[in-house]
């Protein structure tokens, strides 16, 4: 059996705040693992966690990415989308386009789109991107 974790649970696991909810989340995860339940997070949860860590917990982009990577390489929680591959991008914390834009791009390609259309000039470094507004 598989079970997806919501952003609120992942944030409690990563931050330990608020403590009672973090302890509840950790107990639930440990219990689920002993019952053989595979735990996962989606690309959308990863992106919400990325922004929440920065904006609500004052964590840098690099640290937010490191925490998400550690969670997904722990062996306890897996990704069900493209986030693991995107996290492997060298220099991701300062890369242009950034983490979430790369998630969007990779998801489109995974869904067999022929590419992505955008006004974001930084995206021109990605494959199969049509840049608008360059007249």
C-alpha positions in Angstrom: 0.0 0.0 0.0 1.1 3.6 -0.7 0.2 6.7 1.2 0.9 10.3 0.1 2.0 12.9 2.7 0.5 16.4 2.7 2.6 19.5 2.9 1.6 20.1 6.5 2.9 16.6 7.5 6.2 17.0 5.7 6.8 20.5 7.2 6.2 19.1 10.7 8.7 16.3 10.0 11.3 18.7 8.7 11.0 21.5 11.2 9.8 19.8 14.3 7.3 22.7 14.7 4.8 22.8 16.3 6.3 20.1 18.5 3.1 18.2 19.4 2.1 17.9 15.7 5.7 17.0 14.7 5.7 14.2 17.3 2.4 12.9 16.0 3.6 13.0 12.4 6.8 11.1 13.3 4.9 8.5 15.2 2.5 8.0 12.4 5.3 7.7 9.8 7.1 5.2 12.0 3.9 3.1 12.5 3.2 3.2 8.8 6.7 2.0 7.9 6.3 -0.9 10.3 3.0 -1.8 8.6 4.8 -1.8 5.2 3.2 1.3 3.9 5.2 3.1 1.2 5.2 6.9 1.9 5.5 9.4 -0.9 5.4 13.1 -1.7 4.2 14.6 -4.9 6.0 17.3 -6.9 3.4 19.8 -5.7 4.0 19.0 -2.1 7.8 19.3 -2.7 7.3 22.8 -4.2 5.0 23.9 -1.4 7.5 22.7 1.2 10.3 24.5 -0.7 8.4 27.8 -0.5 7.0 27.3 3.1 10.5 26.6 4.4 11.8 29.9 2.9 8.9 32.1 3.7 7.6 30.8 7.1 10.8 29.3 8.6 13.4 31.7 7.1 15.3 28.9 5.5 17.5 29.7 2.5 16.8 28.2 -0.9 19.9 26.0 -0.7 18.9 24.7 2.8 15.3 24.1 1.7 16.5 22.0 -1.3 19.0 20.2 1.0 16.2 19.3 3.5 13.9 18.0 0.7 16.7 16.0 -0.8 17.6 14.5 2.5 14.0 13.5 3.1 13.8 11.8 -0.3 17.2 10.0 0.0 16.4 8.8 3.6 14.8 5.7 2.2 11.6 6.4 4.3 9.8 8.6 1.9 9.9 8.5 -1.9 8.8 10.9 -4.7 6.1 10.0 -7.1 7.0 12.6 -9.7 10.1 14.3 -11.2 11.4 16.0 -8.1 14.2 13.6 -7.5 15.7 14.2 -10.9 15.3 18.0 -10.6 17.0 18.0 -7.2 20.0 16.4 -8.9 20.6 19.6 -11.0 24.0 21.1 -10.1 23.8 24.5 -8.5 20.0 24.3 -8.2 19.7 26.9 -5.4 20.9 29.6 -7.8 20.0 28.1 -11.1 17.8 30.0 -13.6 15.2 28.8 -14.1 14.7 27.7 -10.5 13.5 24.6 -8.8 9.7 25.0 -9.3 10.0 26.1 -13.0 12.2 23.0 -13.6 9.6 20.8 -11.9 6.9 22.2 -14.2 9.1 21.7 -17.3 10.0 18.1 -16.4 6.5 17.2 -15.6 5.3 18.4 -19.0 8.0 16.3 -20.7 7.1 13.3 -18.6 3.5 13.7 -19.7 4.7 13.6 -23.3 4.2 17.2 -24.1 6.4 18.3 -27.0 7.6 21.2 -24.9 6.7 24.2 -22.8 5.7 27.7 -23.8 6.8 30.6 -21.5 7.7 34.2 -21.3 10.4 33.4 -18.7 13.7 34.1 -20.5 15.7 31.9 -18.1 13.8 28.9 -19.4 15.6 29.1 -22.8 18.4 27.0 -21.2 16.0 24.1 -21.0 15.2 21.7 -23.9 12.0 21.9 -25.8 11.0 25.5 -24.7 9.4 28.0 -26.9 10.0 31.5 -25.6 7.3 34.1 -26.3 7.8 37.9 -26.5 11.1 37.8 -28.3 9.8 39.9 -31.3 
